[in-house]
Every structure is written in C-alpha cells, then in structure tokens.
Amino acid sequence: MLITLIRQYLRPYRRAIAAVIVFQLVATMASLYLPSLNADIIDNGVARGDTGYILDIGGVMLLITVVQIVGSIAAVYFGARAAMSLGRDLRSAVFHRGASSSPSARCRRSGRRR
C-alpha cells in the first residue's frame, strides 16, 4: 500500500528525481577521482620535481572540484524541490480527504460521540 501511494504522488516528479540521481552520480564520481589525481601528482610531479606537471594536474583538480560542487548543489536543489512538492501534495490530499467526509463520519473514526 505504501509503495503504491509513493508511486502515485512521486510520479509528477520523475524528472526531478532523475536529475537528483544524475547530479549526485556526477558529484560522487568527481569526488572519487580526486584522490587518483593527487596520487598522480605525487608519483609523477613531486617525485620528479616537475613543477609544471604539478600545476597542470592541480588545475585539473580544481576544475573537477568545481564540477563536484556544482553537481552537489544541483542535486540538493532538485531533491529539495521534489521533497517540498511531495509534502505539499500529500498534505493537500490528506486535508481534502478529511474535509470531504461528514462530521459524523469523522467522529466515528476518532471514537468520539457526537
């Protein structure tokens, strides 16, 4: 029952959820690539004393860090929008369901007498 409810209310936000997944994947891949570049700087730049190589790979690291930051910000943005919209839709559905029933039916459900 919960799965069908979630599917029903998340369906309008499929694009936002897909965007969250894609941007989070990009940010994670960038984050996992940085230690390899750091090791490459140490192995090929520091060990050989090649300052130009260190600066070049350091620039690539900065570029990848910017990609990681942008990916993380975009993932949080789309995730927050989808979550807020889902919450709004669920609250509205609960309100309309409760408001549409008669007062005596609400009293029976809560166990109170009218």
C-alpha positions as CSV (number, residue, x, y, z in Angstrom):
1,M,0.0,0.0,0.0
2,L,2.8,2.4,0.9
3,I,4.6,1.7,-2.4
4,T,1.6,2.5,-4.5
5,L,1.0,5.6,-2.5
6,I,4.5,6.8,-3.0
7,R,4.4,5.9,-6.7
8,Q,1.2,7.8,-7.2
9,Y,2.5,11.0,-5.6
10,L,6.1,10.8,-6.9
11,R,5.1,10.3,-10.5
12,P,4.9,14.0,-11.3
13,Y,8.4,14.5,-10.0
14,R,10.2,11.8,-12.0
15,R,12.3,14.3,-13.9
16,A,13.4,16.0,-10.6
17,I,14.3,12.6,-9.1
18,A,16.2,11.6,-12.2
19,A,18.1,14.9,-12.0
20,V,19.0,14.2,-8.4
21,I,20.4,10.8,-9.3
22,V,22.4,12.1,-12.3
23,F,23.9,15.1,-10.4
24,Q,24.6,13.0,-7.3
25,L,26.4,10.5,-9.6
26,V,28.5,13.2,-11.2
27,A,29.4,14.7,-7.8
28,T,30.4,11.3,-6.4
29,M,32.4,10.3,-9.5
30,A,34.3,13.6,-9.2
31,S,34.9,13.1,-5.6
32,L,36.3,9.6,-6.2
33,Y,38.6,10.8,-9.0
34,L,40.4,13.4,-6.9
35,P,42.5,11.0,-4.8
36,S,43.8,9.4,-8.1
37,L,44.9,12.8,-9.4
38,N,46.5,13.6,-6.0
39,A,48.4,10.3,-6.2
40,D,49.4,11.1,-9.8
41,I,50.8,14.5,-8.7
42,I,52.9,12.8,-6.1
43,D,54.1,10.0,-8.3
44,N,54.8,12.0,-11.4
45,G,55.2,15.6,-10.3
46,V,56.7,15.7,-6.8
47,A,58.9,12.6,-7.2
48,R,60.5,14.0,-10.4
49,G,60.4,17.6,-9.3
50,D,58.3,18.6,-12.3
51,T,56.6,21.9,-11.2
52,G,54.7,22.3,-14.5
53,Y,53.1,18.9,-14.2
54,I,52.1,19.7,-10.6
55,L,50.4,22.9,-11.7
56,D,48.7,21.3,-14.7
57,I,47.2,18.4,-12.7
58,G,46.4,20.8,-9.9
59,G,44.4,22.9,-12.3
60,V,42.5,19.8,-13.4
61,M,41.9,19.0,-9.8
62,L,40.4,22.5,-9.3
63,L,38.2,22.0,-12.3
64,I,36.9,18.7,-11.1
65,T,36.3,20.2,-7.6
66,V,34.1,22.9,-9.3
67,V,32.2,20.1,-11.1
68,Q,31.7,18.3,-7.8
69,I,30.4,21.4,-6.1
70,V,28.0,22.2,-8.9
71,G,26.8,18.6,-9.0
72,S,26.2,18.6,-5.3
73,I,24.3,21.9,-5.3
74,A,22.1,20.9,-8.2
75,A,21.3,17.5,-6.6
76,V,20.3,19.2,-3.3
77,Y,18.3,21.8,-5.2
78,F,16.3,19.3,-7.2
79,G,15.9,17.0,-4.2
80,A,14.6,19.8,-2.0
81,R,12.1,20.9,-4.7
82,A,10.8,17.3,-5.2
83,A,10.5,16.8,-1.4
84,M,8.7,20.0,-0.8
85,S,6.3,19.4,-3.6
86,L,5.6,15.9,-2.5
87,G,4.9,17.1,1.0
88,R,2.6,19.8,-0.3
89,D,0.7,17.2,-2.4
90,L,0.4,14.8,0.5
91,R,-0.8,17.4,2.9
92,S,-3.4,18.6,0.4
93,A,-4.6,15.1,-0.2
94,V,-5.0,14.4,3.5
95,F,-6.8,17.7,4.1
96,H,-9.2,17.1,1.2
97,R,-9.9,13.6,2.3
98,G,-10.6,14.8,5.9
99,A,-12.6,17.8,4.8
100,S,-14.7,15.8,2.3
101,S,-16.1,13.4,4.9
102,S,-19.1,14.3,7.1
103,P,-18.6,15.4,10.7
104,S,-20.4,12.2,12.0
105,A,-18.0,10.0,9.9
106,R,-15.0,11.9,11.4
107,C,-16.4,11.3,14.9
108,R,-16.9,7.6,14.3
109,R,-13.3,7.3,13.1
110,S,-11.9,9.1,16.1
111,G,-14.1,7.1,18.5
112,R,-15.9,10.2,19.9
113,R,-19.6,10.6,20.2
114,R,-21.5,13.4,18.5
